[in-house]
Amino acid sequence: MFFTTDDTSTGMKKILLLVGILLSGISLLAQQVEGTYKSDVDSIAFSNDRVIFRISGFGGLSSAQIGEGTYELSGDYLFIHTSDYSGQKSTVELWDATTTDTCVVHTVSLQNFSVQGILVESHNKSGKLISGKVTGNDGKVFFTPCDKIISISATSLGYNAISFDYTPGKNYRIRLAENDIIENRTVAFKINFIDEETLSLLMLTDNFDTNKKRDNELLKLEKRAQKTNKLDKRLKKVYIPYNRKN
């Protein structure tokens, strides 16, 4: 079989057209995931290969989950490989106790107001629970005796959980940062680009097991989300005006 010059030219044009379409599609996708998308207090911001997000309503009625790290897009899914969070996190301060057989844990906000309803737990050297108590109106709990305590943790919906080693003869003041901070875990979202300025996100899990078969695990997570009637979040792209310096 022989091809004429016209046939060869037509074939090349088709190939070039196909390559152009593919490249334009890749370029459009790259543009879609650059920038910041917001809806009320929820947001996700992409910059090069980095991303930072704050999404509420998935972990609880009013709690927000936040994190930052690198990301990858795979079909209809967005994976965020979170690293250490660079924003405000819960911290602990120590002060000398008046007695050696009692430990006081005082939970306060970043503004130094006492926070009630925080679950504070003491653990032994095996990590097993010794005692769990909830802070009262004064934000305090008391542990006694303390001879078997090795570590203490504080958790509550809507706050950054914290765990630390226990030092005998010390009391503790925990300054709680708001929001559930996700660090050093992979977060999996179902993502849908509705148009050039709008995307929707559905958090499937904040601790995706990368060792399992990805497709099978995502299918299970999607079915679970449907059963629990999880709703996606719709966010629109925002443009930050450029202010030229004089």
N, C-alpha and C positions, 0 to 999 in steps of 0.2 A: 504494500500500500504506500502511495506517495502523497505528500502534503504539499500544497501550493504555498507560495509566499503569503497569499491572503489568509489562508487557513492558519498559518503560523502566527501572523499578526493578530488575528482575531483571538487566538488562544492566549497569547501573551496579554492582550488587553483584559481578558476575563480574569486571568491570574492576578494582574495588578489591581483590578477592581476589588477582587476578593480580599487581597492583602490590605487594601485601603480600608475596607469595611471593618476588618478585624482590628486594625490599629486604631481606628476611630472609636470602636467599642471599648478597647482597653483604655484609651485616653479619657473617655467619658466616665468610666468607672473610677479612674484615679481622681478625677475632679469631684466626683460625688462624695468621696470619703475624706476630702480635705476640708478643713474648717470646723466650725462649731455649730452644733444643732441643739436647740433648746425648746422646752415646753414648761412654762412656770418655773419650778425649782429644779426640774430635771434637765440634765445636759450631758452631751458627749462631745469631746473635742479631739479631732484628728490633726496631727502635725507630723509629716513625714511618716516614719514607722512607729510613732508614739501616739498614745491615746490616754485621756483621762476622762472619767465618767462619774456621774452622780445620778442614780436612778432610784426612785422611791416606789413603794407599793408592792414590790415583789417579795421582800423578806418579811413583811408585816403590814398592818394597816397603815401605819404612819411612818415607818422606819425607812431610811434611805441607805443604799449600799453604794460605796464609793471605792475607787481604786484607780491605778494607773499602771502603764506598762507598754509592752509591744503588742501588736495585733496582727491577725491574718484573716483574710476573707476566703471562704471556701464555699462557692455556690451561694445558698441562702443562709449561710451561717457566718457569724463573726466570733472569733476566738480572741480573747484578751488574756495575755500571759502577764499577770500582775507581778510587780516588783515591790520593793519597800515604798510605802506611801510617804510623800514628801510634805504633806500638810500636817495639821495639828492632830496629835494622837493622845490617848490617855497616858498619864504619867503618875509616878508615885513618889512621895516624899516621906522621909523617916524622921522621927524624933524620939528622944529617950523616954522609955516607959517608967512610971513610978514604982511599979512592982514587976517582978519577973514571971509571975504566974498568970498574968492577964495581958492580953494583947487587944488594943483598940484599933479598929479600922474605921476611918472617917471618909465618906465619899462626898465630894463637892464638885460643882460645875467649874468650868473654866473661869467663870466670873466670881468664884469662891462662895457660892451659895450651897448649903447642904442639899444633897439629893437623896430622896427616900425611894424605897422600892427596888434597891439594887441587891442582887443576890451575891453574897460574899461567901466563899467556901475555903475551908482549910483542908490541906492534903498531907498525907504522910510520905515517907521516902519511896514507897511503891506507887505513889500517885493516886492512891485510893482516898476517897472522901472521908474526912474525920467529922466535919460539921459544916452545915450550910445554914446561913442566917440571912434575913432580909433587913436592910437598913430602915430605921424608923424616921420620924419627922426630923430628928436631929442629924440624920445621915450616918449614924454610927451603929456598929455591932461590936460585941465583946466576945473574945474567945478565951476560955479558961478550962482546964490547964493548957499549957502551950508546949509542953516538953516533946510531943510527937509531931508537931507541925514542921513541915519542910518547905511548903509553898502555899501561897494564897492567891485566889483569883476573884475577879469581880466582873459580873456580866449582867446585862439587862437589854431588852429590846430598845433599839434607838440609840445605843451608846457603843463606843469602841471598847470591846472587852480587853482585859489586861490580866496578866498572870506574872507573879514575881516570887523570888526566893524569900523565905522568912528568916529574919535575923533575931535571935533571942534578945530580949531586953529592949526591943524597939516597938513603937506604935507607927501607924501608917496613915497618911492622908493621900487619897487617890483623887486626882483631878481628871474627871471624865470628859473626854471629847465626844461630841455627838456623832451619830451615824455608825453604821456597821462598816468598818474598814476592811477591805479584802486585800490580802498581801500574799505573794508567793503561791498563788493558786491560779488555775486557768478558768476563766469565766466563759460560758458558752451562751450566745444569743442567737435567736432566729431574727434575721434582718431582712427587711424589704424596702427597696428603693421605690417609693411611690411616684416621685417625679424628681427633677433636678435639685429641688430645694427641700424635699420632705423624705424622711425615712421613718420606719417603725422598728421598734426593738421589743423582743420578748425574751426575758432572761430564762433560760432553760435550767441552768445550774450555776452556782458560784464556786463549784469545786469539781470541774470536769476531769474524769480519769483518762489521761492521755495514753495509758497503757492498754485500754480496752479497744476493741474494734470500733472505730469512730462512727461509721454509718449506723451500726446496730444500736450503739449507745444513744445517738442523737434521736433515732426513731423512738426509743423507749422514753426519752425525756419529753419529746413532743406529745406523745400519747398521754403521759402523766400531766403535762400542762393543760391539755384539753379536758381531762377528767376533773381537774381542780379549777377549771374556768379561769385560768390566768389570762389577763388582758394585756395586749401589747401597748407600748408607749409610742405615740406619734410625736416626732420632733421636727422642727423646721430650722433651716439654716439661717443663721444670723450673720450680718455683715458688720464688722467693726470699722467705723470710719477712720480714714487715715488723716492724721493731723500733721501737716508739714511744719517743721521747725523753722522759724525765721532766723 
